[in-house]
Amino acid sequence: MLCRKQDVLILRERPDAAYLKRLTELGFEIPTILTPKFADHHTPIAELVLQDDAPLGRLRTLAEESDALPVVFLPYAVTELEETIARHCGLSLIGPPSWLVAKVNDKIFNKRIAEELGFPTCQGVECETLEESRGCFDRVKGSGNRVILKEPYAASGKGLYIIDNEQSFDALLTGLSRVSRRRPAHPWILEQWMEKKADINYQIWISPDGKVDVFSIKRQILNGTVYTGSQMPAELEPEIIEAYRSYGEAIGRYLHGLGYSGVAGIDSIITADDVIIPLIEVNGRFTLSTYVSFIQHVVGDKKICSRYYRILTHDPVDFTALSRSLEKEELQYEPHTGEGILLYTAGSLPVVSVSEEGRYMGRVFVLVIADEWSKTDELASRLEKALQALSTGRREQPRGHESII
């Protein structure tokens, strides 16, 4: 969804042909797609590419045959593996060095950036060990009893623990201490929970010469601490949008001063008393929000809600099957109507059995598109019912593992 026709996209597996055909019909450009010989899902894709002479040779040829401009390599995230690919193939890597990516993804470092820039922050403490945090509950909780405990490098809502009272906190620490004995020790953050009016994500692009662009300001939809979607546009007052642009530019200049370039996603909140906490977390890589940031260039000026759902089915459900289900329910997005459900990936659908009983588990990523938010709410509600019809039913799931989240 970010590519042009002349680009080359490296994927673990080639996407469903029906999915690519559908994107073409909607006006997306399909790039050249390269895949490694083996699609081992337990091995990083960059490592698979480095083990395969075919894609490496193709990339090297592209670089050698480029006359005017360098062939640039823009990975999802930069690790030492991506740096090796760039060196071997003569590609111009866009992004920060891998050591800096690791540094920027550290929540403790993020908090120090915010403090150094003079931003409003959540009140809290850094603890060198879990045991050290045990005595900090009363000091951090403030007037309420709720606090949040954070691991420094966790992502996608993992490693975040919301605690409502001291007894629950003690029980959590006891459980985490058992697990942490098998892992290297690391610091933690304990913060006062802030009641929120909105969760906001915004993206920044930092060019190698230091220019910073702030784009794609979105209101996030969370299930607890887990991201489940976004609303675009965020529908915020002009002065708040301008404030986010200023915050993003300041963060971008700070990161560029460290040697950072490329894309970064920033999570923030607006508190119940209208205070912007502009930097909760920096993701020094693409995020789920990055991929849908430019969708309005294709669908136009619409209200767009990105959502994802987990489903568990008796039978495999591929892109064609789910598209037919949406068509049957008159939910499929069509350009001539300007509204409906757009499936924006096929690779995560439930097509592989995950149990001896022959159940299939997957995730459905969609864009809900309409002219008004009330219509997107209606379409999303109808979509959930359609997915429930495909699922095994909630009553068959173990407690705490609903078929649709």
Beta strands, then each sheet from edge to edge (+ up, - down):
strand 1: 8-10
strand 2: 32-34
strand 3: 72-73
strand 4: 92-93
strand 5: 124-127
strand 6: 147-150
strand 7: 160-163
strand 8: 188-192
strand 9: 196-206
strand 10: 212-223
strand 11: 226-232
strand 12: 262-271
strand 13: 276-283
strand 14: 303-313
strand 15: 340-343
strand 16: 360-370
sheet 1: 1+ 2+
sheet 2: 3+ 4+
sheet 3: 5+ 8- 6+ 7-
sheet 4: 13+ 12- 9+ 10- 11+ 14- 16+ 15-
end
